[in-house]
Amino acid sequence: MSRAVKFDLTGEKSNRKQIEFIRAVFDKRRIETTYAYGGAVRGGKTFVILYCLHLLCRNYPGSKWVVVREDLPALKTTTIPSFNKLIEADKYGKWNYSTPITFKYTNGSQIIFKPESITTDKELNSFLGLECNGFFLEQAEELTESMYDMALQRTGSHYIDPMPKPYIFMSFNPSQTWTKEKIYIPYKESSLQSKIYYQEALPSDNPHVTKEQWESWDMLPEELKARMIKGDWTDFGGKNLWLYSFRPSLHLQDDLEFDPYLPIYECYDFNYSPTTCLLLQVIREKQSQGGGMFFLKEFSVDGGTERLCNEVNRYFDNELKDYKGFSYVTGDVSGNQRDTRGNSTDYEIIQRIRKIPLSRFIDTRAMNPRMDYSRDICNTVFHNDLVFVDRKKCPILAKELGLAKPNENGRGLFKDRGTYKMDSFDAMRYGIHAVCSSVGDVINMARIVYGREK
C-alpha cells in the first residue's frame, strides 16, 4: 500500500479552492445538500471530497457513505488508490474487499465503494433499499442522471445519533452531459438551485501540479486542452468532425511497408456485411527511426468472420509469406457473443482459423471504451502525428477518417448502414486503444517518437 500523503490545508502547498469547499461543506449555516466540485482535471476534486468523507466518518460514528463510479475497474484503479494515499488505512480501520468493497472505521463508520454498472443494472436495482447518510458521485458526467436521482432518494436513510446532514458530493469535468444542464449552466447564469453548491476549480488552482504535467498538457489537441485543462464547456462536437485532429496530407500516405519482424495487430469489427479487419504495426522508436502506428492493410468481406479469416490467411500466405513475426488480436467486444449463425463466437472463429492463441488477444473481453473517451484518445493520437494510414491498401478507412462525425447528442459517433457504416473506423479505434488505453499513454508514446518538444 502506498504511503499516505499529507492533506495540506495551511502551508504553501495548500489549495485555496479545496479550503473554500471544505469550509462550505462544514458550515452549519448553509442549506445546500448537494456539493459539486469540478471544472477540469487535476483541480484536486477527488482528494478534497474523499477528505470530507473521512472527516464525516470520524465526526459521526456509525455513519455510512457510498462512493459511486461508472464501473468497478474505475473504482479499483483510481478512487480506492486515491483514498489509500489520503489516509493511513491501518490507523483508522480496515478494508473488506468482498462485494461491495468497504472501508470500515474502528468507530463503526463505513465508506462503501460501489459501481453504477448501468449496462447490467439499468434500473439501478442494486441501490434500492441501500441505507446511507450520503453519496459521492465521482466523475458524475460518466454516470446517469438517474444515479443522481437515486442518491437523492437514498441519502439520509441511515439513522444514527447524532445524525449528520444529508450530503451528496459530486465531481466532474466539462462535458455535454446532464451535469452541464443541471449544474454548470445554472451556475454561470446565477440560477443554481438553492440546495446545490458548486465550486469551480482548475489545475491552475492546484499547487501540486508539476512542471512536467503542464508540459504534457501542451501535447493535447487544442479542443481537448480547452475542455480538460482550461475548463471550457463549449460543445466542440458542433464542428461536426469527430476526428478534428485528422490531417489528410500528413496522416494518409502511400506505399507503407510491413516490418518483417514486428508484431501485427489484427483489429476486428464485426458485422455480417461486411466484417472488417485492419492490420496495424507499431514502432516505438524515434521519428527518425520510423516511429508511430501504421495501418497497413484493410479487409472488408461480406459473409461473416470465417470468410474474413480465410481472406486474411491468404494474404499472409502470399503477400506476407516472408513475415517472421506474430499477430495480436483486438477488436469489438461483440465478438464474444454467440448468435443464430453458429455455435462459435467471432473470436473463437479467429482463434481457430487464424491459429492465434488466446494469450495474444488484447482487450477483447472487457467493455468497449466509452465513445467520448475514445474520441479524446484518438484525437490526441492524431494531434501528435502518431498514426499513418496507407490510403491505397486501406481505402475505406481513408474515406471514413474524413467522414466521421458526432451523433445528435455530440457524445457518440454517427453511423448508418449506408455512407456512414464506420466499420473500418471502429476497427482503427480498437487498434489505437490496444496500443494506448489512455491520453497519458498517447503522450508517453509521443515523447518517445518526437521528444518532449512535439
C-alpha positions as CSV (number, residue, x, y, z in Angstrom):
1,M,0.0,0.0,0.0
2,S,1.3,3.5,-0.9
3,R,2.3,5.8,1.9
4,A,-0.4,8.3,2.9
5,V,0.1,11.9,1.7
6,K,-0.4,14.9,3.9
7,F,-3.5,16.9,3.0
8,D,-2.1,20.4,3.4
9,L,-4.7,23.0,4.5
10,T,-2.4,25.7,5.7
11,G,1.0,25.6,4.1
12,E,2.4,26.9,0.8
13,K,1.1,23.8,-1.0
14,S,-2.5,24.3,0.2
15,N,-5.2,24.6,-2.4
16,R,-7.4,27.6,-1.9
17,K,-10.3,26.1,-3.8
18,Q,-10.2,23.0,-1.7
19,I,-10.2,25.0,1.5
20,E,-13.2,27.0,0.3
21,F,-15.0,23.8,-0.5
22,I,-14.3,22.2,2.9
23,R,-15.5,25.4,4.7
24,A,-18.7,25.4,2.7
25,V,-19.4,21.7,3.4
26,F,-19.0,22.1,7.2
27,D,-20.6,25.5,7.5
28,K,-23.7,24.7,9.6
29,R,-25.4,27.8,8.3
30,R,-25.5,26.6,4.7
31,I,-28.7,24.9,3.4
32,E,-27.2,23.0,0.4
33,T,-27.2,19.2,0.4
34,T,-25.5,18.7,-3.0
35,Y,-21.9,19.8,-3.1
36,A,-20.2,19.7,-6.5
37,Y,-16.5,20.3,-7.2
38,G,-15.0,20.3,-10.7
39,G,-14.3,22.1,-13.9
40,A,-11.1,20.4,-15.2
41,V,-8.6,17.7,-14.5
42,R,-6.2,18.0,-11.6
43,G,-8.2,20.5,-9.7
44,G,-8.0,18.4,-6.6
45,K,-11.6,17.3,-6.6
46,T,-11.3,13.6,-5.7
47,F,-8.9,14.2,-2.8
48,V,-11.0,17.0,-1.3
49,I,-14.2,15.1,-1.4
50,L,-12.7,11.9,0.0
51,Y,-11.2,14.0,2.7
52,C,-14.7,15.4,3.6
53,L,-16.0,11.8,3.8
54,H,-13.1,10.9,6.0
55,L,-13.9,13.8,8.4
56,L,-17.6,12.9,8.4
57,C,-16.8,9.3,9.2
58,R,-14.7,10.4,12.2
59,N,-17.2,13.0,13.4
60,Y,-20.3,10.8,13.1
61,P,-19.5,7.3,14.4
62,G,-21.6,4.6,12.7
63,S,-22.3,6.7,9.7
64,K,-22.4,5.2,6.2
65,W,-21.3,6.7,2.9
66,V,-21.4,5.4,-0.7
67,V,-18.8,6.3,-3.4
68,V,-20.0,5.6,-6.9
69,R,-18.1,5.4,-10.2
70,E,-19.2,4.1,-13.6
71,D,-17.7,0.6,-13.1
72,L,-15.7,-1.5,-10.7
73,P,-12.4,-1.2,-12.6
74,A,-12.6,2.6,-12.3
75,L,-13.0,2.3,-8.5
76,K,-10.1,-0.2,-8.2
77,T,-7.7,1.7,-10.4
78,T,-8.4,5.4,-9.4
79,T,-10.8,6.1,-6.4
80,I,-9.6,3.4,-4.0
81,P,-5.9,4.1,-4.6
82,S,-6.6,7.8,-4.0
83,F,-8.3,7.0,-0.7
84,N,-5.3,4.9,0.3
85,K,-3.0,7.8,-0.5
86,L,-5.1,10.2,1.6
87,I,-5.3,8.3,4.9
88,E,-3.3,5.7,6.8
89,A,-5.8,2.9,6.5
90,D,-4.4,0.8,9.3
91,K,-4.7,3.8,11.7
92,Y,-8.4,4.3,11.2
93,G,-9.9,0.9,10.2
94,K,-9.7,-1.9,7.8
95,W,-10.7,-2.9,4.3
96,N,-13.2,-5.6,3.3
97,Y,-12.6,-6.4,-0.4
98,S,-15.7,-8.6,-0.8
99,T,-18.7,-7.2,-2.7
100,P,-19.3,-4.3,-2.1
101,I,-15.8,-3.1,-1.3
102,T,-16.0,-1.4,2.0
103,F,-13.6,0.5,4.3
104,K,-14.9,0.2,7.9
105,Y,-13.6,2.6,10.6
106,T,-12.9,1.5,14.1
107,N,-15.8,3.7,15.3
108,G,-18.3,1.8,13.1
109,S,-18.5,4.3,10.2
110,Q,-18.3,2.8,6.7
111,I,-17.4,4.0,3.2
112,I,-18.8,1.7,0.5
113,F,-17.2,1.8,-3.0
114,K,-19.9,0.7,-5.4
115,P,-20.1,0.8,-9.3
116,E,-23.2,2.2,-11.0
117,S,-22.9,-0.6,-13.6
118,I,-25.7,0.9,-15.7
119,T,-25.1,-1.6,-18.6
120,T,-26.1,-4.5,-16.4
121,D,-28.4,-2.8,-13.9
122,K,-30.4,-0.3,-16.0
123,E,-32.9,0.3,-13.2
124,L,-30.2,0.7,-10.5
125,N,-31.9,-2.1,-8.5
126,S,-28.7,-2.8,-6.5
127,F,-29.2,0.7,-4.9
128,L,-32.8,0.1,-3.8
129,G,-33.0,-0.4,-0.1
130,L,-29.5,0.9,0.4
131,E,-29.4,2.8,3.7
132,C,-26.8,5.5,3.9
133,N,-26.1,9.1,5.0
134,G,-24.8,10.3,1.7
135,F,-23.1,9.7,-1.6
136,F,-20.0,10.7,-3.6
137,L,-20.7,10.5,-7.3
138,E,-17.2,10.6,-8.7
139,Q,-16.9,11.7,-12.3
140,A,-20.6,12.3,-12.4
141,E,-20.5,13.1,-16.1
142,E,-19.8,9.4,-16.6
143,L,-22.8,8.4,-14.6
144,T,-26.5,8.7,-15.5
145,E,-28.8,11.4,-14.1
146,S,-30.8,8.5,-12.7
147,M,-27.9,7.8,-10.4
148,Y,-28.2,11.3,-9.0
149,D,-31.9,10.8,-8.6
150,M,-31.3,7.6,-6.8
151,A,-28.8,9.3,-4.5
152,L,-31.4,11.9,-3.6
153,Q,-33.8,9.1,-2.7
154,R,-31.4,7.1,-0.5
155,T,-29.3,9.9,1.2
156,G,-30.2,10.3,4.8
157,S,-31.9,6.9,5.1
158,H,-29.4,5.5,7.6
159,Y,-30.4,6.7,11.1
160,I,-27.8,7.3,13.8
161,D,-27.5,9.7,16.8
162,P,-26.2,12.3,16.2
163,M,-27.5,12.4,12.7
164,P,-25.3,14.2,10.0
165,K,-26.7,16.5,7.4
166,P,-27.5,14.6,4.2
167,Y,-24.7,15.1,1.7
168,I,-24.4,14.3,-2.0
169,F,-21.0,15.1,-3.3
170,M,-20.2,15.2,-7.0
171,S,-17.0,15.7,-9.0
172,F,-17.0,16.2,-12.8
173,N,-15.1,17.6,-15.8
174,P,-16.6,19.6,-18.6
175,S,-18.9,17.5,-20.8
176,Q,-22.1,17.7,-22.8
177,T,-24.0,15.5,-20.3
178,W,-26.6,16.2,-17.7
179,T,-24.0,17.8,-15.3
180,K,-23.8,20.7,-17.8
181,E,-27.5,21.3,-17.9
182,K,-28.1,20.7,-14.2
183,I,-25.0,22.3,-12.6
184,Y,-22.8,24.3,-14.9
185,I,-25.2,26.4,-17.0
186,P,-27.4,27.4,-13.9
187,Y,-24.1,28.2,-12.1
188,K,-23.0,30.5,-14.9
189,E,-26.4,32.1,-15.1
190,S,-26.6,32.6,-11.3
191,S,-29.7,30.4,-11.2
192,L,-28.4,27.3,-9.5
193,Q,-30.9,25.6,-7.2
194,S,-30.7,26.7,-3.6
195,K,-29.8,23.1,-2.5
196,I,-26.8,22.8,-4.8
197,Y,-23.3,24.3,-4.1
198,Y,-20.7,24.3,-6.9
199,Q,-17.0,25.0,-6.5
200,E,-15.3,25.6,-9.8
201,A,-11.6,24.6,-9.8
202,L,-8.8,24.3,-12.4
203,P,-5.3,22.8,-12.4
204,S,-4.0,26.3,-12.2
205,D,-5.6,26.4,-8.7
206,N,-3.6,23.3,-7.6
207,P,-0.1,23.9,-6.4
208,H,0.7,20.2,-6.6
209,V,0.6,20.2,-10.4
210,T,4.1,19.7,-11.7
211,K,6.0,21.4,-14.5
212,E,6.1,18.0,-16.3
213,Q,2.4,17.8,-16.2
214,W,2.0,21.2,-17.8
215,E,4.4,20.2,-20.4
216,S,2.4,17.0,-21.1
217,W,-0.8,19.0,-21.5
218,D,0.9,21.1,-24.2
219,M,0.8,18.0,-26.3
220,L,-3.0,17.8,-26.2
221,P,-5.2,18.9,-29.1
222,E,-6.4,22.5,-28.5
223,E,-10.1,21.4,-28.2
224,L,-9.2,18.8,-25.6
225,K,-6.8,21.1,-23.8
226,A,-9.5,23.8,-23.6
227,R,-12.0,21.4,-22.1
228,M,-9.9,19.3,-19.8
229,I,-7.3,21.9,-18.6
230,K,-8.9,25.3,-19.1
231,G,-12.4,24.2,-18.1
232,D,-14.1,25.1,-21.3
233,W,-17.6,23.6,-21.6
234,T,-18.0,24.5,-25.3
235,D,-19.6,21.8,-27.4
236,F,-16.7,21.1,-29.8
237,G,-18.9,18.4,-31.4
238,G,-20.6,21.4,-33.1
239,K,-17.6,21.4,-35.5
240,N,-19.3,18.3,-37.0
241,L,-16.0,16.5,-37.1
242,W,-15.5,13.5,-34.8
243,L,-11.8,13.4,-35.6
244,Y,-10.9,17.1,-35.6
245,S,-7.2,16.4,-35.4
246,F,-7.1,14.5,-38.7
247,R,-4.9,16.0,-41.5
248,P,-5.2,14.0,-44.7
249,S,-2.0,15.5,-46.2
250,L,0.1,14.0,-43.3
251,H,-1.9,11.1,-42.0
252,L,-2.7,9.4,-45.3
253,Q,0.4,8.0,-47.0
254,D,1.3,5.8,-49.9
255,D,3.2,2.5,-50.1
256,L,3.8,1.9,-46.4
257,E,5.5,-1.4,-45.8
258,F,5.3,-4.1,-43.2
259,D,8.3,-4.7,-40.9
260,P,9.0,-8.4,-41.3
261,Y,9.8,-8.8,-37.6
262,L,7.5,-6.6,-35.6
263,P,4.2,-7.9,-34.3
264,I,1.0,-7.2,-36.3
265,Y,-2.2,-6.1,-34.5
266,E,-5.3,-7.6,-36.2
267,C,-8.1,-5.2,-35.4
268,Y,-11.6,-6.5,-36.0
269,D,-15.1,-5.1,-36.3
270,F,-18.0,-7.5,-36.6
271,N,-20.9,-7.0,-39.0
272,Y,-22.1,-9.7,-41.3
273,S,-21.9,-7.4,-44.3
274,P,-19.1,-6.5,-44.0
275,T,-16.8,-8.0,-41.4
276,T,-13.7,-5.9,-41.2
277,C,-10.0,-6.3,-40.2
278,L,-7.2,-3.8,-40.2
279,L,-3.5,-4.8,-39.9
280,L,-1.6,-2.5,-37.7
281,Q,2.1,-2.3,-36.8
282,V,3.5,-0.1,-34.0
283,I,7.1,1.2,-33.9
284,R,8.1,2.6,-30.5
285,E,11.1,4.4,-31.7
286,K,12.1,8.0,-32.6
287,Q,10.5,9.5,-35.7
288,S,13.9,9.3,-37.5
289,Q,13.7,5.5,-37.0
290,G,10.1,5.3,-38.3
291,G,8.2,5.6,-35.0
292,G,4.4,5.6,-35.0
293,M,1.3,3.5,-35.6
294,F,0.8,2.3,-39.1
295,F,-2.4,0.9,-40.6
296,L,-1.1,-1.1,-43.5
297,K,-3.9,-3.3,-44.8
298,E,-7.7,-3.4,-44.8
299,F,-10.0,-6.4,-45.3
300,S,-13.7,-5.8,-45.8
301,V,-15.6,-9.1,-46.5
302,D,-19.3,-9.9,-46.8
303,G,-20.5,-13.2,-45.3
304,G,-19.1,-13.3,-41.8
305,T,-15.9,-13.8,-39.8
306,E,-15.0,-17.2,-41.2
307,R,-14.8,-15.8,-44.7
308,L,-12.8,-12.8,-43.4
309,C,-10.3,-15.0,-41.6
310,N,-9.8,-17.1,-44.8
311,E,-9.1,-13.9,-46.7
312,V,-6.6,-12.8,-44.1
313,N,-4.9,-16.2,-44.2
314,R,-4.5,-16.0,-48.0
315,Y,-2.9,-12.5,-47.6
316,F,-0.4,-13.8,-45.1
317,D,0.4,-16.9,-47.2
318,N,1.0,-14.9,-50.3
319,E,1.8,-11.2,-49.7
320,L,3.4,-11.7,-46.3
321,K,5.0,-15.1,-46.9
322,D,8.4,-13.9,-45.6
323,Y,6.9,-12.4,-42.4
324,K,8.8,-13.6,-39.3
325,G,6.7,-12.1,-36.6
326,F,3.4,-13.0,-34.9
327,S,-0.1,-11.4,-34.5
328,Y,-2.1,-9.9,-31.7
329,V,-5.9,-9.8,-31.9
330,T,-8.1,-6.9,-30.8
331,G,-11.5,-5.5,-31.7
332,D,-15.2,-5.1,-30.8
333,V,-16.3,-6.9,-27.6
334,S,-19.4,-8.0,-29.5
335,G,-17.1,-10.7,-31.0
336,N,-17.6,-12.7,-27.7
337,Q,-21.3,-13.1,-28.4
338,R,-23.0,-16.2,-29.9
339,D,-25.8,-15.7,-32.3
340,T,-28.1,-17.7,-34.6
341,R,-25.4,-18.0,-37.3
342,G,-23.4,-20.7,-35.4
343,N,-22.2,-22.1,-32.1
344,S,-18.9,-20.3,-32.1
345,T,-18.2,-16.6,-31.2
346,D,-16.3,-14.5,-33.7
347,Y,-13.2,-14.6,-31.5
348,E,-13.4,-18.4,-31.3
349,I,-13.5,-18.5,-35.1
350,I,-10.5,-16.2,-35.3
351,Q,-8.6,-18.3,-32.8
352,R,-9.4,-21.5,-34.8
353,I,-8.8,-20.3,-38.3
354,R,-6.0,-17.8,-37.7
355,K,-4.4,-20.1,-35.2
356,I,-3.6,-17.3,-32.8
357,P,-3.5,-18.3,-29.1
358,L,-5.9,-16.7,-26.6
359,S,-2.9,-15.2,-24.7
360,R,-2.4,-12.8,-27.7
361,F,-6.0,-11.4,-27.6
362,I,-6.0,-7.9,-26.3
363,D,-9.0,-6.0,-24.8
364,T,-11.5,-8.4,-26.4
365,R,-13.3,-9.5,-23.2
366,A,-13.9,-6.2,-21.5
367,M,-16.3,-3.4,-22.4
368,N,-15.7,-1.2,-25.4
369,P,-14.3,2.2,-24.3
370,R,-16.9,5.0,-23.9
371,M,-17.2,6.9,-27.2
372,D,-16.3,10.3,-25.7
373,Y,-13.3,8.8,-24.0
374,S,-12.3,7.1,-27.3
375,R,-12.7,10.4,-29.1
376,D,-10.2,12.1,-26.7
377,I,-7.6,9.4,-27.2
378,C,-8.0,9.2,-31.0
379,N,-7.7,13.0,-31.4
380,T,-4.7,13.1,-29.2
381,V,-3.0,10.4,-31.3
382,F,-3.7,12.2,-34.5
383,H,-2.8,15.6,-33.0
384,N,0.6,14.2,-32.1
385,D,1.0,12.7,-35.6
386,L,1.4,9.1,-34.4
387,V,-1.0,7.5,-36.9
388,F,-0.4,6.9,-40.5
389,V,-2.8,5.1,-42.9
390,D,-1.9,3.6,-46.3
391,R,-4.6,5.2,-48.4
392,K,-4.4,2.6,-51.2
393,K,-4.4,-0.5,-49.0
394,C,-6.9,0.9,-46.6
395,P,-9.3,2.8,-48.9
396,I,-12.4,2.6,-46.7
397,L,-10.6,3.7,-43.6
398,A,-9.0,6.6,-45.6
399,K,-12.5,7.7,-46.6
400,E,-14.1,7.3,-43.2
401,L,-11.4,9.3,-41.4
402,G,-12.8,12.4,-43.1
403,L,-16.5,11.4,-42.9
404,A,-16.6,10.6,-39.2
405,K,-19.0,13.0,-37.4
406,P,-20.6,13.1,-33.9
407,N,-24.2,11.8,-33.5
408,E,-27.0,14.1,-32.5
409,N,-26.1,14.4,-28.8
410,G,-22.5,15.1,-29.6
411,R,-21.2,12.2,-27.5
412,G,-21.2,9.3,-29.9
413,L,-20.3,8.5,-33.5
414,F,-23.0,8.8,-36.2
415,K,-23.5,5.6,-38.1
416,D,-25.8,4.0,-40.6
417,R,-25.6,1.1,-42.9
418,G,-25.1,3.4,-45.9
419,T,-22.4,6.1,-46.3
420,Y,-21.6,6.2,-42.6
421,K,-21.0,2.5,-41.9
422,M,-17.8,3.3,-40.0
423,D,-16.7,-0.3,-39.7
424,S,-13.1,0.3,-40.6
425,F,-13.1,3.5,-38.5
426,D,-14.2,1.4,-35.5
427,A,-11.6,-1.2,-36.2
428,M,-9.0,1.6,-36.2
429,R,-10.3,2.8,-32.8
430,Y,-9.9,-0.6,-31.3
431,G,-6.4,-0.9,-32.6
432,I,-5.4,2.5,-31.1
433,H,-7.0,1.5,-27.8
434,A,-5.0,-1.7,-27.8
435,V,-1.8,0.4,-28.0
436,C,-2.8,3.4,-25.9
437,S,-5.5,2.9,-23.3
438,S,-5.4,6.5,-22.1
439,V,-4.4,10.0,-23.1
440,G,-1.4,9.6,-20.9
441,D,-0.3,6.6,-22.8
442,V,-0.5,8.6,-26.0
443,I,1.6,11.4,-24.6
444,N,4.2,9.0,-23.4
445,M,4.4,7.5,-26.9
446,A,4.6,10.9,-28.4
447,R,7.6,11.7,-26.2
448,I,9.3,8.6,-27.4
449,V,8.7,9.3,-31.1
450,Y,9.2,13.1,-31.1
451,G,10.7,14.1,-27.8
452,R,9.1,16.4,-25.2
453,E,9.0,19.4,-27.6
454,K,6.4,17.8,-30.0
